[in-house]
Amino acid sequence: MREFSSAHWRRVPADPDETDPSEVRRNSRLLILNGGLVFMSMTLASSDMLLPAFVQSLTASSVAVGLVGALMRIGWAWPQIFISRIIEGRKRKMPFLLLAGGMRSTVWLVIAGLTYLMGGRQPFYFLCCFMVLYAISTSMMGIWNVPWMDIVGKVVPPRDRSRLFAVRRLCGGITAMAAGGVITFVLSDRSGIAFPANYAALFALAGLGNALSVFVFSRIREPVGPVRYLLQPLSSYLNSGLRLLKNDPDYRRLCGMQLLWSFMMMGAPFYVPYAITDLGFGLVYVGVFVSVMQVSTVLSNALWAHVGHRKGNRALLVYGSYLMALSVAIPLLAGYVPSQSFAPLSNWGIEWAFDPHVAFFALTFVFSGFASSAMFNGRMAYVLELAPENRRPTYTSFLNMFALPQGFLPVLAGLLVAWISYRPMFWIALLFVPPTVFFVHRLGDAVSRRSD
């Protein structure tokens, strides 16, 4: 293996299966450590739980709460087709990843400073600034994803990808659990940190965690091979992506299933606001629910690593869809569970109160944690199996670009909440379960297709 002058670039075989095993192990360890830091930082600024509660403390607008989820999805999706067109023919994708990751870390540190200075004094103007900066942050994450997926496709052999993704999320779940504990403490009265300094501290930690994750990923030695650099006109590149839908039925089904997932999950940003406003749960439960989801992520990834290796990535998508359906149903059923806490261990001197209402509602985060891990691991590994080696950036970026309309679903959900309240909106989301199940069972086996 011939090395370049830089220690972080290597010319390696085009097929990841032929890569030096020691190099695969080294890069895999770095990817797992990177995952732990990424999931920790994302939990400290979670768009599903923490940020909706934060925005709700600034405004009573359900549309503004939904906008957080919308900006996450839109920012993730829109830049990818533009960046993939630029980098697909480049030998080295790492510089693009480092630039986007560094900018995202900086933005979160700026958000932390503005939260501390403006959050409690000028909530309207601060909320406007926050939304703009958050949109920039999510856009940087979208740019990051394209070179990240391509580099992972280079350094991890296909047979190991689903297991690596599961172990990576397992490590990430552990660090995210720790982050959930930090959130619980910082938002509680015990911390002595008042609003908005409590959220500012969490956002600063998120920025620092993201910066560490970028540094760890930069230590991966990106394989460099001969490429034919050809920058297509944008119109031609867009047409080539649209032809993927026509010519690749499994890719088309994956895109359709992803759209249905989003409709099924459009109520997710409102689970915590619903629990606080309609069910009367205290703010301290935000951290509890974060921890519950992360514990579920940890436990599930131990399972999904085995399932993905034995049954393939399609099985992860099937199981994940069923579990996500359960997570959608729980908030609708929670209103029928009695809310009366009791201390089952009081006879042994342990004053621990158990509330079946809270425990039942927490099941939505248990099922969501299991489902999101299965769907995330399965989706990433499945699209890498579908994509020819020289078209990975196109396959991954267009998959997310086709998801761009889904970014508006949280805003739609917010409008529905303002119009018909939380529960009817959750019922609408539940209607998308049957077509999702139909689509997921029509997916083909990408491994057998690749071997053909």
C-alpha positions in Angstrom: 0.0 0.0 0.0 1.6 3.2 -1.2 1.2 6.2 1.2 1.0 9.8 0.3 3.0 12.5 2.0 0.1 13.3 4.4 -0.4 10.7 7.1 -4.1 10.9 6.6 -4.4 10.0 3.0 -3.7 6.5 1.6 -4.1 4.9 -1.8 -6.0 1.7 -1.2 -7.8 -0.9 -3.2 -11.1 0.3 -4.7 -12.9 -2.5 -3.1 -13.2 -2.1 0.7 -13.2 -5.9 1.1 -9.6 -5.9 0.0 -8.4 -3.2 2.5 -5.8 -4.1 5.1 -7.6 -5.5 8.1 -5.5 -3.5 10.5 -6.5 -0.3 8.7 -10.2 -1.3 8.8 -10.0 -1.9 12.6 -8.3 1.4 13.1 -10.8 3.4 11.1 -13.7 1.4 12.6 -12.6 2.4 16.2 -12.4 6.0 15.2 -15.8 5.9 13.6 -17.3 4.4 16.8 -15.6 7.0 19.0 -16.8 9.7 16.5 -20.3 8.3 16.9 -20.2 8.5 20.7 -19.3 12.2 20.5 -21.8 13.0 17.7 -24.7 11.4 19.6 -23.7 13.1 22.8 -23.7 16.5 21.2 -26.9 15.9 19.3 -28.7 14.8 22.5 -27.6 18.0 24.2 -29.4 19.9 21.5 -32.1 17.3 20.6 -34.5 18.6 18.0 -37.1 16.0 19.2 -37.2 16.8 22.9 -34.9 19.5 24.2 -35.4 22.2 21.6 -39.2 21.9 21.5 -39.2 22.5 25.3 -36.8 25.4 24.9 -38.8 27.1 22.2 -42.0 26.5 24.2 -40.4 28.5 27.0 -39.9 31.4 24.6 -43.3 31.4 22.8 -46.7 29.8 23.0 -46.8 29.2 19.2 -47.1 25.6 18.3 -46.0 26.5 14.8 -42.7 27.8 16.2 -42.2 24.5 18.0 -42.9 22.6 14.8 -40.5 24.9 12.9 -37.6 23.4 14.9 -38.3 19.9 13.5 -38.8 21.4 10.0 -35.5 23.2 10.1 -33.8 20.0 11.1 -35.2 18.1 8.2 -34.9 20.8 5.6 -31.4 21.8 6.6 -30.3 18.2 6.5 -31.7 17.6 3.0 -31.3 20.7 0.9 -27.5 21.1 0.6 -26.8 17.5 -0.2 -27.4 17.5 -4.0 -25.3 20.6 -4.4 -22.3 19.3 -2.4 -22.5 15.8 -3.9 -22.3 17.2 -7.4 -19.1 19.1 -6.4 -17.3 16.3 -4.4 -18.3 13.1 -6.3 -15.3 13.4 -8.6 -12.9 14.6 -5.9 -10.2 12.2 -4.6 -10.5 13.6 -1.1 -13.8 14.3 0.6 -12.4 14.9 4.1 -11.7 18.7 3.7 -15.4 19.3 2.9 -16.4 17.3 6.0 -14.0 19.2 8.3 -15.1 22.6 7.0 -18.8 21.8 7.6 -18.2 20.2 11.0 -16.1 23.1 12.2 -18.7 25.7 11.1 -21.4 23.7 12.9 -19.5 23.7 16.1 -18.9 27.4 15.9 -22.6 28.1 15.3 -23.6 26.2 18.5 -21.2 28.2 20.6 -22.6 31.4 19.1 -26.1 30.1 19.9 -25.0 29.4 23.5 -23.7 33.0 23.9 -26.8 34.6 22.5 -29.0 32.4 24.7 -27.3 33.6 27.8 -27.3 37.2 26.7 -30.7 37.6 25.0 -32.9 34.6 25.9 -34.4 36.1 29.1 -34.5 39.7 28.0 -35.6 39.8 24.3 -37.3 36.5 23.6 -38.9 37.4 20.3 -35.7 38.9 18.7 -33.7 36.1 20.2 -36.0 33.4 18.8 -35.6 34.9 15.3 -31.8 34.8 15.7 -32.0 31.3 17.1 -34.0 30.0 14.1 -31.6 31.5 11.6 -28.5 30.1 13.4 -30.2 26.7 13.9 -30.9 26.6 10.1 -27.2 27.2 9.4 -26.3 24.5 11.9 -28.6 21.9 10.3 -27.4 22.9 6.8 -23.8 22.3 7.9 -24.9 18.8 9.1 -26.4 18.1 5.7 -23.1 19.1 4.0 -21.2 16.9 6.5 -23.3 13.9 5.7 -22.3 13.5 2.0 -18.5 13.2 2.5 -19.2 11.2 5.7 -21.2 8.5 3.9 -18.7 8.3 1.0 -15.7 7.9 3.4 -17.5 5.3 5.4 -18.3 3.4 2.2 -14.6 3.4 1.4 -13.1 2.4 4.7 -15.7 -0.2 5.9 -16.3 -3.4 4.0 -19.9 -4.1 3.0 -20.1 -7.2 5.2 -19.2 -5.1 8.3 -21.4 -2.0 7.8 -24.6 -2.9 9.5 -22.6 -4.2 12.5 -20.4 -1.1 12.6 -23.4 1.2 12.4 -25.1 -0.7 15.3 -22.0 -0.6 17.5 -21.5 3.0 16.7 -25.0 3.8 17.8 -24.5 1.6 20.8 -21.6 3.7 21.9 -23.5 6.8 20.9 -26.4 5.6 23.1 -24.2 5.3 26.1 -22.8 8.8 25.7 -26.3 10.1 25.0 -27.5 8.6 28.2 -24.8 10.5 30.0 -26.0 13.6 28.1 -29.5 12.9 29.2 -28.4 12.8 32.8 -26.6 16.2 32.3 -29.9 17.6 30.8 -31.9 16.4 33.8 -29.5 17.9 36.3 -29.0 21.2 34.5 -32.8 21.8 34.0 -33.6 20.8 37.6 -33.7 23.1 40.6 -30.7 21.2 42.1 -28.3 22.7 39.5 -29.0 26.3 40.7 -28.8 27.4 37.0 -31.8 29.5 36.0 -33.3 30.1 32.6 -31.8 30.9 30.1 -28.3 30.1 31.4 -29.3 26.4 31.8 -30.0 26.0 28.1 -27.0 28.1 27.2 -24.8 25.7 29.1 -26.3 22.7 27.3 -25.8 24.4 23.9 -22.2 25.2 24.7 -21.6 21.6 25.6 -23.2 20.5 22.3 -20.8 22.8 20.4 -17.8 21.5 22.2 -18.9 17.8 21.8 -19.4 18.4 18.1 -15.9 19.9 17.7 -14.4 16.9 19.4 -16.3 14.6 17.0 -14.9 16.4 14.0 -11.3 16.1 15.4 -11.7 12.3 15.9 -13.1 11.8 12.4 -10.2 13.8 11.0 -7.8 11.1 12.2 -9.3 8.6 9.8 -7.0 7.9 6.8 -9.3 8.4 3.8 -8.6 6.0 1.0 -7.6 7.8 -2.2 -8.0 6.2 -5.6 -8.1 7.3 -9.2 -11.2 9.2 -10.2 -12.4 10.9 -13.3 -13.3 14.5 -12.3 -16.3 15.7 -14.2 -18.4 18.5 -12.9 -21.8 18.1 -14.6 -24.1 21.0 -15.3 -26.6 21.2 -12.4 -29.6 20.4 -14.7 -27.9 17.3 -16.0 -27.0 16.2 -12.5 -30.5 16.7 -11.2 -31.9 14.7 -14.2 -29.4 11.9 -13.4 -30.8 11.8 -9.8 -34.4 11.7 -11.1 -33.5 8.8 -13.4 -32.4 6.8 -10.3 -36.1 6.7 -9.3 -37.1 5.4 -12.7 -34.4 2.9 -13.2 -33.8 1.5 -9.7 -37.0 0.1 -8.2 -35.5 -0.7 -4.8 -34.2 2.9 -4.5 -37.6 4.2 -5.5 -39.3 2.1 -2.8 -36.7 3.2 -0.2 -37.5 6.9 -1.0 -41.2 6.2 -0.8 -40.9 4.4 2.5 -38.8 7.3 3.8 -41.5 9.7 2.9 -44.1 7.6 4.7 -41.9 7.3 7.8 -41.8 11.1 8.0 -45.6 11.3 8.0 -45.8 8.6 10.6 -43.3 10.5 12.8 -44.5 14.0 12.2 -45.9 14.2 15.7 -42.5 13.3 17.4 -41.5 17.0 18.1 -44.8 17.4 20.0 -44.6 14.4 22.3 -42.8 16.4 25.0 -44.9 19.6 24.7 -48.1 17.4 24.8 -46.8 15.7 27.9 -46.1 19.1 29.6 -49.2 21.0 28.6 -52.0 18.3 28.3 -50.8 15.6 30.6 -49.3 17.9 33.2 -45.8 16.4 33.4 -43.1 18.6 35.0 -40.2 20.0 33.0 -37.8 17.7 34.8 -39.2 14.8 32.8 -37.6 16.2 29.7 -34.3 14.8 30.8 -36.0 11.6 31.9 -37.5 11.0 28.5 -34.1 11.8 26.8 -32.5 9.2 29.0 -35.2 6.6 28.4 -34.7 7.0 24.6 -31.0 6.7 24.9 -31.2 3.6 27.1 -33.5 2.1 24.5 -30.9 3.0 21.8 -28.2 1.3 23.7 -30.2 -1.9 24.3 -31.5 -1.9 20.7 -28.2 -1.6 19.0 -26.9 -4.7 20.7 -29.9 -6.5 19.2 -29.7 -4.8 15.8 -25.9 -5.6 15.4 -26.9 -9.3 15.6 -30.0 -9.0 13.4 -28.3 -7.0 10.7 -25.4 -9.4 10.5 -27.6 -12.5 10.4 -30.7 -11.4 8.5 -29.5 -8.3 6.5 -30.3 -4.7 6.5 -33.8 -5.1 5.0 -34.8 -6.9 8.3 -33.8 -3.8 10.2 -36.1 -1.6 8.1 -39.0 -4.0 8.6 -38.7 -4.3 12.4 -38.1 -0.6 12.7 -41.3 0.3 10.9 -43.4 -1.9 13.3 -41.8 -0.5 16.4 -42.2 3.1 15.1 -45.9 2.3 14.7 -46.1 1.4 18.4 -44.4 4.6 19.4 -47.0 6.6 17.5 -49.9 4.8 19.2 -48.6 5.3 22.8 -49.4 9.1 23.1 -53.0 8.3 22.0 -53.4 5.7 24.7 -51.6 7.6 27.5 -54.7 9.6 28.4 -56.5 6.4 29.5 -53.8 5.5 32.0 -54.4 6.6 35.6 -52.1 9.2 37.1 -51.6 8.3 40.7 -48.0 7.8 42.0 -47.2 5.3 44.8 -44.1 4.2 46.6 -43.8 0.4 46.1 -40.5 0.2 48.1 -41.5 2.4 51.0 -41.7 -0.7 53.4 -38.0 -1.1 52.8 -37.3 2.6 53.6 -36.9 3.5 49.9 -39.0 6.6 49.1 -39.2 6.1 45.3 -42.4 7.2 43.7 -43.7 5.3 40.7 -46.3 7.0 38.4 -47.8 4.5 35.9 -49.0 7.5 33.8 -45.4 8.7 33.3 -44.1 5.1 32.9 -46.6 4.3 30.1 -46.0 7.5 28.2 -42.2 6.8 28.4 -42.9 3.7 26.3 -43.2 5.9 23.3 -39.5 6.8 23.7 -38.6 3.2 24.3 -40.2 2.1 21.0 -39.0 5.2 19.3 -35.4 4.5 20.4 -35.5 0.9 19.2 -37.2 1.9 15.9 -35.0 4.9 15.1 -31.9 2.8 15.6 -33.1 0.0 13.4 -34.3 2.4 10.6 -31.2 4.5 10.8 -28.8 1.6 10.7 -30.8 -0.2 8.0 -31.3 2.8 5.8 -27.6 3.8 5.7 -26.3 0.3 5.1 -29.1 -0.5 2.6 -28.4 2.6 0.4 -24.6 1.9 0.5 -25.4 -1.6 -0.8 -27.6 -0.3 -3.5 -25.2 2.4 -4.8 -22.4 1.7 -7.2 -19.0 2.7 -5.7 -18.5 5.7 -7.9 -22.1 7.0 -7.3 -22.4 6.8 -3.5 -22.6 10.6 -3.0 -25.4 10.8 -5.6 -27.4 7.9 -4.1 -27.1 9.2 -0.6 -27.7 12.9 -1.4 -30.7 12.4 -3.6 -32.2 10.0 -1.0 -32.1 13.0 1.4 -33.1 15.5 -1.3 -36.2 13.5 -2.1 -37.0 13.8 1.6 -36.9 17.6 1.4 -40.8 18.1 1.4 -40.8 16.1 4.6 -39.1 19.0 6.3 -42.4 21.0 6.2 -44.3 18.2 8.0 -43.5 19.5 11.5 -44.8 22.9 10.5 -47.9 21.2 9.2 -48.2 19.3 12.4 -47.8 22.5 14.3 -50.7 24.1 12.3 -52.8 21.0 13.0 -52.1 21.2 16.7 -53.2 24.9 16.6 -56.3 24.0 14.7 -57.4 20.6 16.1 -55.1 20.0 19.1 -52.5 17.3 19.8 -54.5 14.1 19.8 -56.2 14.4 16.4 -52.9 15.2 14.9 -51.5 12.0 16.4 -54.4 10.1 14.9 -53.5 11.5 11.4 -49.9 10.3 11.9 -51.2 6.8 12.8 -53.0 6.6 9.4 -49.7 6.3 7.6 -48.7 3.1 9.4 -50.4 0.6 6.9 -48.8 2.1 3.7 -45.4 2.2 5.5 -45.7 -1.5 6.3 -46.7 -2.2 2.7 -43.7 -0.4 1.2 -41.1 -1.9 3.6 -42.2 -5.5 2.7 -41.7 -4.7 -1.0 -38.0 -3.9 -0.7 -35.6 -6.3 -2.4 -32.4 -7.8 -1.0 -29.6 -5.4 -1.9 -26.9 -7.9 -1.1 -28.1 -10.5 -3.6 -28.6 -7.7 -6.2 -25.0 -6.5 -5.7 -23.7 -10.1 -6.1 -25.7 -10.4 -9.4 
